[in-house]
Amino acid sequence: MNLQQAVLAGYLILPVLALAFCSVWASRAWAGRCGEGLCALRMVLMLVLLRWTAEAPVGLSVPVVDVLGIDASFQISQERGLFLLVSELIWLFCHIAGFARSGGLGSIRALAIFLQMTVSVVVLSGNLFVMATALLLSVTANFFLLRFVGEEERVEGGSGLAASAFLLQAIVCAALLGWALGQLGFAGADITRSAFRAFETDGNPFVWASLALLFLWLPVWPWSRWYSRLLEVFPEPVSLAATVLICAGAFRLVEIGSIVYPRAQPGHYRALYFFGYGAALLLFSGFFSRATKRSMLAEMPKIMLAMIPLMVGVSSGRDLVTPLVISVFAPAFTMVALVASVVEKGTQINRMFVFLFLYLVYGMPGSPVFLLFGYLGSQSVANGAPWIVAFGLLWFLYFFSAVHLARRMFVDERVAAVGGMPFLPGSSPLVVGFAAVMGVVASVVVWMFGVGI
């Protein structure tokens, strides 16, 4: 094992060491800050790994079941590293915002650290079996996190929401595990080669299954109500943790598709495009009926996630960087939106944050939304007149919804901020400053990641 592999292994096992270390000294006051320290160390290691991956990807393989030939192989590329770097910043915000307010390790903070570890395994795994297993563990940890927080905060309908999220996500995990178990002859190979061979073996039905899994995984209509409810009534750290999990799964499903989809037929792409387009239109129609700032802003991340299948469909397999960029940007965009729902306009830092939020939402030149819609527009022009008309309608609805959102949030004082339980203090300089930094960092990462868009 060389130095690069040792650093990658350290990045992966740091959460386990943090859990063990903090559980032994759980009575100490600093044990409640183990999550923040973990995120700081993992960000340092990730920056080092990103420096190395500029030359070549870093890989690590560990035998798991020698009889079946299954290896726990991990590989980090520039794309995966940038996704995890943004994710670690989100996790840092979640830990600071208070996964365990009472101090000590706590079951909620322990679940959050475990979820943080399994999500990184999902992103870095180079083996379909390991990825599907880690994804199932992540879904299970997210289920218990929602249950425990819902009981602690007395969230109405929290148990049903957790069950709905678990059921939908577990279906995708079961399908991936079934595919992995059926392909154990090459389970130790790189996941992209595995996906390509599975496509050659199973033909078009596998392509349809891949498209269906991507659409089922994303919280879009008609199974998006649980995600709206999650963003509206649960504390921000829990909502962001679930969003990171959703984006990590979407990131890997699109990565698998980067090998499979180019061999698909045009009908596959049109079907996925219309699925995503229809979901986006339905989300826009529901957006204008929302009564509170938080409920309106809860629709914005869903619209962003609905753009993933739409972008895959319009790309026709030529370039799938844009859906990956959305997966990187969506967690940071969600955090900025949630903070914007409670921000107060009084101080200078808050006014600067409002300006940043509007800059991102309106899709001004240079912003990630501008890049995404710019790519969608260029691909629509290349595909013909019907696609141009469809793009024009979608862009008009998005821009009109952004204008409506800004007017309701910052002009109409009669609009209630949130309903039910308390949320983050909008006047806190730490909360607003961190969210502003995250918005800037995410925009820079999108530029680095999507320079070819």
N, C-alpha and C positions, 0 to 999 in steps of 0.2 A: 504494500500500500504506500503510494507516494504522498507528498504533502497535499496535493490538490484533492485526492481522494479522502485524506484524513480530515481536511476542512469540511468537505461535503458530509462525511459521516458525523462530524461534530455538530454541524447544523441540524442534522436529522434527529440526533439523540439528545440534544440540549433540553427539549421539553421533558423528557423522561428524567433527566438528572435534576431539573428544577422541581418537578413533582416530588421526587425522593428527598431532595435536600430540604425543601420547605415543609414536608410532612414530618420530618424528624424534629425540626425546630419550629413547629407550628405555633408554639406559645410565644415566640419572640415577636416583637412589634414589627420588625422588618420583613417577616414572612409574608405579610399581606402585599408586599411590593415585589414578590418574585416574578409576577407577570411582566411588569415594566422592565425589570432587569433582563429577563429572558428575551424580550423583544429587542432591547438595545444590543445584546450580544449577537443575536441572529442577524440583525441588520448589518453589523460590522462584518460578520462572516459572509453574508450575501454580497456585500460590496467587494470583498476580496475575490469571491467566486466570479462575479461579473467581470472583474478585471481579467481573470484567466480565460473566461469563455469568449472574450473578444478575439482570441486566437483560435480556440477549438473548444467544443463542448467537453465538459468534465463528466466522467462516468464512474460508477461504482457498482459492483455486483457481489452479492452474498448468497451462497446456496441456502435454500430454505427446505426443500424436500428433494433429497438426492434421488430417491426411487422414481419419482415422477419427472425429474429433471426441471424442477421449478427453481428459478433464481430470483431473488429480490434485487433486480437491477434498477439503478437510478441514474438519471442523466440530466444535467442542467445545461440549458442553452441560454442565449441572450433573452429570448422571448419568455421562457419560464422564469428566469432570474428577475426580470423586470416586473412580472406579475407578482412574484413573491415579495419583492421589495416594497411595492405598494401595499400588499396585504399585511406585511409586518407593521407598517405605519398605521394601518387601520386597527390591527390588534393592539398596538400601543395605546391608541386612543380609547379602545374598549376597556383596557385594564385601568387606565387613568380615570375613566368615567365611572368606574366602580362596579366591577363584576362581584366584588365582595366588600360591602361597605363596612362590615363589622370587624375587619382586620383578620389576620391569620390566613391560612390557605383556603379553607371553606370548600364545600362541595361545588358551588357554582363556579368559583375561580378554577378549581381543579378540572371541571368539565370543559371550561373555556380553553385551558392550556392543552388538554387532550385533543380538543377539536382543532386547535391551532396546529398541533403536530400532525394529525391525520390529513388535514387539508394540504400541508406541504408534501406529504407522501403521495397524495393523489396527483399533485402537479408534477412531481419529479420522477414518478415511477415509470420505468421503461418496459413494464410487463403488464399485460392486460389483467392477469389474475390478481396481482398485487394491487393494481389500481382499483379494480372493482371491489376488492376486500376492504381497502382503505376508505373507499367512498361509502361503503355500507357502514363501516365504523363511524365515519363522520356524520352520516345521517342519523345513526342511533344516538351519538353524543348530542347532536343538535336537538333531537327529540326530548331527551332528558333535561337539557338546558332550558328549553321552553317550558317544560312541565314544572321544574323547580322554581324558575323565576315567576311563572304564572301563579304558583301557589304562594310564593313569598310576597308578591305584590298584589295578590288578590285580583288578578286580571279576569274579567268576566269572559267565559268561553275559552280560556287559555288552554285547557286540556284538549278540547275539540280541535283547536287550531293546531296544536302540536301533533295530534293524531292525523289530521289531514295532510300536513306537510310530510310526515313520515311515510304515510301510505303512498303518496305520489312519487316521492323520491326513492322509496324502497323498490317500487316496480322497476325503475330504471336500473338500480343496482342488481336486482335479481336477473334481469335480462343480460346485463354485462357479465355477471358471474356464470350464467348458463352458457353464454358464448365462450367464455374463457375455459370452462371445464370441458367443453366440446372440442377445444383446439389445444389440448395439453401436449400434443406432439411438438408444437413449436412455441410453447408458453414462455420459454426462456429467451426468445428472440425479442428484438426491439419491437415496441408496440406498433410502430408504423408499418414494419414489414409484416407483422401479424395481421393487421387490418387488411393489407393488400392481398395476402394469401387467402384470407377469409372471403374477400370479395371474389377472387378468382374461383373459389370453391362453390360459393353459394349463389353467385350471380345477382341479378336485380333484386330478389327478395331481401338480400342483406342491405342493399342501398336504401330500400324503403324502410327497413327496420332502423337503420342509422338515422335517417331523417326523422322518423317518428320518435326515437329516443331523445334527440336534441329538442324537438318541440315539446315533448312531454316533460322534460326536465325543467324547462324555463317556466316561470310563473306568469304565463300569459292566458288570455281568455281561452277556454271557459274555466280553467282551474287556477285562477289568480286571486280569488277572493281571500284565501288564507294569507297571501303575502301582503295584500293591502291592509288586512286586519293586523298583521304583525307590525308593519311600519306605523300604524296609527296608535296602538294601545300598549305595545311593549316598550321597555326602556331602549334607548338608542344602541347601547352595546350589544344587546341580544339581536336587534334587527340587523345591525352591521355584520355580526358573526354569521347569521343566516345568509346574508347577501354575499359574503366572501365565499361561503360554501357553494352557493348557486353558481357564482362566476367561475370558481375552480372547476366544477363539473362541466360547465359549458365550454370552458377553455380546452379541456381534454377531449370532449366529444368533437369539437371542431378540429382539433389536431388529428384525431383518428380520421375524420372526414377529409383532411387535406390529402390523404393518399387514396381514399375510396372515391370521393366525389368526382375527381376529374375523369373517371371511367364511366360515370353515370350518363343517362340519357337526358336530353333537354326537358322531358316531362317531369323528371325528378326535381329539377331546379325550379320549374314553374310552379309545381305543387308547393314546395317549401316557401317560395316567394309569396304566393297567394295566402298561405297560412299566416306568415308573418305580417303581411300587409293587412289582412283582415283583422288580425289581433290588434294591430296598431290602431286601425280605424275604430274598433270597439272601445279601446282604451281612451282614445280622444273623445269619443261620444260620452263616456262616463266622467271624464275629467271636468267638464263644465257644470256638472250637477253637484259637485262636492261643496260642502257648506263651510268647512274649516280649512285653515292654512295647512295643517298637518295632513288632512285627507287629500287635499289637492296635490301637495308635494309627494304623497305616497304613490301617486300615479306616474310621476316623472321617471323614477327608476324602472318601473314596469314598461314604460314606452321605450326606454333605452334597451332593455333586455329583449323586447319584441323585435328590435332592429337586428338582432343576431341572425335568426333564420332568414329574415328579409335580405340581409347582406350576403349570406351564403347563397341564396337563390339568385340574386342578381349577378353574382360573380361567375356563375356557371363553372366553377372549379378552376378558373384561371388564377385567382389570387384570393386566398382566405386570410390575409393579414388583417383586414378590417374587422371581421367578427372577433378575432383575438384581441384587437385594440379595444373593442367595446367591453370585453371581459375584464381587461385591465382597468379601464376607466370607470366602469359602473360602480364599484364599491366606494371610490372616492367621491363620485358624483352623488351617491346616496347619502354619504355623510354630510356633504355640504348642504344638500337639500334639507336634511333633518335639522341641522343647526339653524338654517335660514328660517325654519318655521317658528322658531322661538326667539330669534335675535331681536334686540331692541335697537332702534336707530339713533339713540342719544349720543354715544361716544364716537370719537374719531375712528377707532379700530372697527367698530360695528358698521359705520358708514362705508369704510373701505371693503369690509366683507360683503356688504350688500352690493357694492359695485362689482366685486369679483363674481358673486353669484349670478348677477344679471349678465355679465360678460360670458360666462359659461353657458347659461340657459339660452340666451339669444343666438348663440352660434356666431359670434363676431369673428372676423378674420383672425386666424391664428389659434382659435380655440379648438378643442377636440371635437365639439359638435360641428363646427365648420368643416373640419377635415372629413368627418364621417358623411355628412350630407354632400360635400363636394365629390367624394368618391361615388356615392350613390347616384348623383346627378350625371357624372361622366359615364358610368356604366349604363345608365338609362338611355343616354343619347346614343351610345354605341349599339344598343339593342333595338332601337326603333321608336316610332311615334307613340304606340300605346304605352310603352314604358315611360316615355317622357311625360305624358299626361298623368300617369299614375304618380310619378315622382313629384310633379308640380302640385298635385292635390295634397300629397303627404307633407311636403314642405310648407304649404300654406297652412295646413292644420297645425303643424308644430309651431310655426311662428305665431300664429294667432293664439294658440294656447299659452305661449310664453308671455305675450302681451297681456292676456287675461290674468295670468298668474301674478305678474308684476303689479297690475292694477289692484287686484284683490288683496295682495299681501302688503303693499307699501303705500297705497292711497286710500283704500276703503277701510277705515278704522272700525267699522262694525263687524268685520269678519273675526270670529273667534280663532285664537291661536291653536289650541288643542282642547280635547275634551277628556274627562276622566282623570287619570293619574298624573302626577307631576312629571315633568321631563327635565332635560338639561337647562340650567339657568342661562337665559339668553344674554345676560349682562356679564357673564364671566369672561374676562380677557383670555384666560387659558383655553377655554372651549372655542371661542371665536378665533383666536390666533392660531390654534392648532388646525382648525378646519380651513382657514385661509391658506396656511402652509401646505396642507394636503391638496387643496385645489391647484396650487401652483406646481407642486411636485408631480401630481398626476398629469397635468398638461405637458410638462417637460418630458415625462416618461412616454406619453403618447407620441410626442414629436420624435423621440429617439426610436420608438418601436415602429411607428407608422410613417417613417420618412419616405417610403415608397408608395404611399397611398396617392 
